[in-house]
Amino acid sequence: ESQVLPYTHVLDLSEDGYIKPHIDSVRFCGDRVAVVSLLSDSVAKFALENEPVISVTVLIPRLSLYVMKGSSRYKFTHEILKNEDSYIGERKVKKGRRISIIRRNEP
């Protein structure tokens, strides 16, 4: 079992910011990515890399923790949606400034 990497990544995303769909590089981190989301609710989208029409949008509440491992880590892209695209069902989710603290384990 790998160890947690000795550094912490802090991401400061403005109210107008978003994160494009991606899969974190296996070259730089292992099979787990843990994210603490602070300050603002946001909406994330997870899409199957080989079939992007298979996707789910999820609410990432402020002060929450989520962990990507297994299929969610390797087979699904993840992104933080732009404010104009941030809906859970019919409910609009307004994202303010979002700070997240990210920890990864060794490759």
C-alpha positions as CSV (number, residue, x, y, z in Angstrom):
1,E,0.0,0.0,0.0
2,S,1.4,3.4,-0.9
3,Q,1.9,6.3,1.4
4,V,0.2,9.7,1.3
5,L,2.4,12.2,-0.7
6,P,4.2,14.7,1.6
7,Y,2.6,17.8,0.0
8,T,-0.8,19.3,-0.1
9,H,-2.4,21.0,-3.1
10,V,-4.6,24.0,-2.4
11,L,-6.8,25.2,-5.2
12,D,-8.4,28.7,-5.1
13,L,-11.1,28.9,-7.7
14,S,-12.9,32.2,-8.3
15,E,-16.7,32.5,-8.5
16,D,-16.3,32.6,-12.3
17,G,-13.8,29.8,-12.4
18,Y,-14.3,26.2,-13.4
19,I,-12.2,23.1,-13.9
20,K,-12.2,21.3,-17.3
21,P,-12.8,17.6,-17.5
22,H,-9.7,15.5,-16.7
23,I,-8.3,12.4,-15.0
24,D,-5.5,13.2,-12.6
25,S,-2.2,11.8,-14.0
26,V,-1.2,8.4,-12.7
27,R,2.4,9.5,-13.2
28,F,2.1,11.9,-10.3
29,C,-0.3,10.3,-7.9
30,G,-1.6,6.9,-7.0
31,D,-5.0,5.3,-6.7
32,R,-6.7,7.8,-4.3
33,V,-7.4,11.5,-4.4
34,A,-9.1,13.1,-1.4
35,V,-10.6,16.6,-1.7
36,V,-11.9,18.9,1.1
37,S,-14.2,21.6,-0.5
38,L,-14.4,24.9,1.4
39,L,-16.3,28.2,1.2
40,S,-18.9,27.4,-1.5
41,D,-21.2,24.7,-2.8
42,S,-20.3,23.6,-6.4
43,V,-21.4,21.1,-8.9
44,A,-19.1,18.4,-10.2
45,K,-19.6,16.2,-13.3
46,F,-18.2,12.7,-13.6
47,A,-18.3,11.2,-17.1
48,L,-17.1,7.8,-18.3
49,E,-13.9,8.6,-20.3
50,N,-14.7,6.2,-23.2
51,E,-18.5,7.0,-23.2
52,P,-18.9,10.6,-22.0
53,V,-22.7,10.4,-22.4
54,I,-22.6,8.2,-19.3
55,S,-22.3,10.8,-16.6
56,V,-23.5,12.0,-13.3
57,T,-23.6,15.5,-11.8
58,V,-23.2,15.8,-8.1
59,L,-23.5,18.5,-5.5
60,I,-20.2,19.2,-3.7
61,P,-21.4,20.9,-0.5
62,R,-19.1,23.4,1.2
63,L,-17.1,21.9,4.1
64,S,-17.4,18.4,2.5
65,L,-14.9,15.6,1.8
66,Y,-15.0,13.4,-1.3
67,V,-12.6,10.6,-2.3
68,M,-12.0,9.4,-5.8
69,K,-10.6,5.8,-6.0
70,G,-11.2,2.7,-8.1
71,S,-13.4,3.4,-11.2
72,S,-14.1,7.0,-10.2
73,R,-10.3,7.6,-10.1
74,Y,-9.3,5.9,-13.4
75,K,-12.3,5.6,-15.7
76,F,-14.2,8.8,-15.1
77,T,-13.3,12.4,-15.9
78,H,-14.2,14.9,-13.3
79,E,-14.8,18.6,-13.6
80,I,-16.2,21.6,-11.6
81,L,-19.0,23.2,-13.7
82,K,-19.3,26.8,-14.7
83,N,-22.0,28.7,-12.8
84,E,-24.2,28.8,-15.9
85,D,-24.1,25.0,-16.1
86,S,-24.4,24.3,-12.3
87,Y,-27.7,22.5,-11.8
88,I,-28.7,19.6,-9.7
89,G,-32.0,18.5,-11.4
90,E,-33.9,21.7,-11.8
91,R,-32.1,23.4,-8.9
92,K,-29.6,26.1,-9.8
93,V,-26.4,26.0,-7.6
94,K,-24.6,29.3,-7.4
95,K,-20.9,28.8,-6.8
96,G,-18.9,31.4,-5.0
97,R,-15.2,31.4,-4.4
98,R,-14.1,27.8,-3.9
99,I,-11.0,26.7,-2.0
100,S,-10.2,23.0,-2.0
101,I,-7.5,21.1,-0.2
102,I,-6.3,18.0,-2.2
103,R,-4.2,15.1,-0.9
104,R,-3.0,12.3,-3.0
105,N,-1.1,9.1,-2.4
106,E,2.1,7.9,-4.0
107,P,2.0,6.4,-7.5
